[in-house]
Amino acid sequence: MLRVLVIDESRSRAAEICSGLALAGYQVAAILADSANLSGEVEKLQPDVILIDTESPSRDTLENLAVLNQAMPRPVVIFTQEDGQDSIRDALKAGVSAYIVDGLDPKRIKPIVDVARARFEDTLALRRELAEISRKLSDRKLVDKAKGILMKARGLDEEAAYHAMRKLAMERGQNMARVARDVIDMARVLL
């Protein structure tokens, strides 16, 4: 069962949200009046989704969400009356998966949460892909730098330098990036 952390300064609105979540088949992990200790509460409660109902998301709330998004990302849904482009942009930058303007209809909770979760998963997949591409690019730069060192130090051409590093990687059972780091570190000591 999906666990939802509800943040709402109004107890009566929070009760409406909780009934809508129950109708959707979700479990309420907790109800908070504000996002002051959001990271601590999320770490303790381990909710699957965070749902915030507010007139306008405060700067503190968005900052807390941004910190949470780096350390313990979760799908976040904000229901609000604030429809300014800057507010929407700031919320999305903070990691909000769904920003719903013009209030909350308990019947709409399930599809909104489902869309927010799907968008969140897509965003996580893109983050992983970006991290992998960045790592590969960084590894490629290391290999190129190490090849340059070998070419200069041993008078090898590019292909021979690459093959020497590849042979060393295979002998050691290491990847090319690790071998390239070792070559660069040794060059710093020796040259």
N, C-alpha and C positions, 0 to 999 in steps of 0.2 A: 504494500500500500504506500502510495506517495505521501511523504511527510512534508508539510508546508509550514514555514515560519511566517507568521503574520505580524506586520508592523503597522500600527494605526494608533494615533493619539486619541481617537474617539472610541470608547468602549462599545457604544451602541453600533457604530459602523463595523467594528471588529466582530461583534456578534452576528451581524448579517453576513459578513465574509465567511465566518466559520460555518454557518448553516449552508451557504452556497458550496463551500469546500466539501462538507459532509455529503450533500446531494450529489456532488461530482465523484464521490468515492475516495476522497483524499482525507488524510489524517492531519490534524493541526498539531504541530510539534510544540508550539508555544505562541503566546501573543505578547508582543512588546509594545510599549508606548512610544519608544523612539529607537533610533539606531546607534545610541551612544556607545554601547559595548557590543557592536554587531559581530566583530571577529570572534570574541570570546564566546558569545552565545551560539554562533554557528559551529565553532569547534566543539562545544559541549553537546549541542542538540543534533548536529549532523543532519540538517534538513535537506530535502531534495530540491526544494524550490523556496524562494523568498518572495513574499507578496507584500507590497507596501501600498497603503491607501493614504493619500495625503492631499491637502489642498494644493500645495506646491512643494516639490522636493527641495529641501534646504541644501545649502552648500556643504554643511557637515554630513548630511546623509549621503550625498554624492561622493564626498571624499572617503567616507567609511566604505561605501560600495566599491570604490576604485581599489582601496587597500585589500578588501576581501577578494576582489576579482583577481588580484595577483597571487594571493596566498592560497585561497580556497574557493575557486570559482564555482558559482551556482547560477542556475537560471534565476533571473530577477524580473518580476512583473511590478510595474508601478501604475496604479490608478490615480489620476490626478485631474484637477481642473485647469492646470497650467498648460497652455498650448503654444507658448512662445518657442520659436525655432532654436534660440540659444539654450533654453531649458531642455528641449528634446535632444539636441546635439550633446550637451553636457552629460545627460543621463546615459546616452548610448556610449560615450567615451568612458563612463564609469563602469560599464559592463551590463547595463540594463538590457534584457532580452526583449521585453515588450513594454511599451510606454502607451498607456491607454488614457485618452483624454475624454472628459465628460462623464465621469463617474463609473460606478460599478453596478452591473446587473448580475445578480448571483447565477442566473441561468447561463451567462456567457463565460463563467469562470473556467469550465473544463476546456473548451476550445482555445481560449486565450492561453491557458497554462500549457496545453499541448503544443501550440505554435511557439511559445517562448522556449520550451524544452527543445524542440526541433531546431530552432534558430541557435540556441546555445550550443547544441551538439555540432552544428555546422561551423560555428565560430571556433570551437575547440579544435575541430579537425583542421581548420585553416591555420590556427596557431601552431599546431604540431607540424604541419607541412612547412610553414614558414621557418620554424626552428630547424627542421631537417635541412632545408635548402640553405639556410645561413651557415649551418655546421659544415655542409658539403663545400660551400664556397670558401669558408675559412680553411678547411682541409686542403682544398685545391691551391690556395695561396701559399700555405706552408710547403706543400710539395714543390711548387714552382720555385719558391725561395731556396729550398734545399737543393733542387736541381741546379740552380744558378751557382750555389756554393761549390757543389761537386764539379761543375763544368770549369769553374775558375781554378779551384785547388788542384784538380787532377788533369785538367786539359781535355776533358771529355766533351763530346757533342751532347745535345739535349737528349737524344734517344739513348745513348750509352749511360748517361747519368740516371735517367728514368729506370733503365733495366738494372742498374747497380742497386738502386734503392728498392726496387721490386724484389730482387733476389734476397736482399737483406731482410725485407719484411717477411718473405716466405720462410727464410731460415729461422727467424725469431718467432714466427707465428704471430706477428703483429700487423696492424693495418698500416697503410702508407703514411697516414698522418702522424702516427706515433714515431715511425722511423724518421720522417721529415723533421719532427721536433728534436729528436736525438741528434740528427745531423746539424741542425741549426745551433743547438746547445753546445755541441762539440766544437763547432766553428768559432763560437764566442770564446771558448777556452783556449783553443789552439791558434787562432788567427788574430 
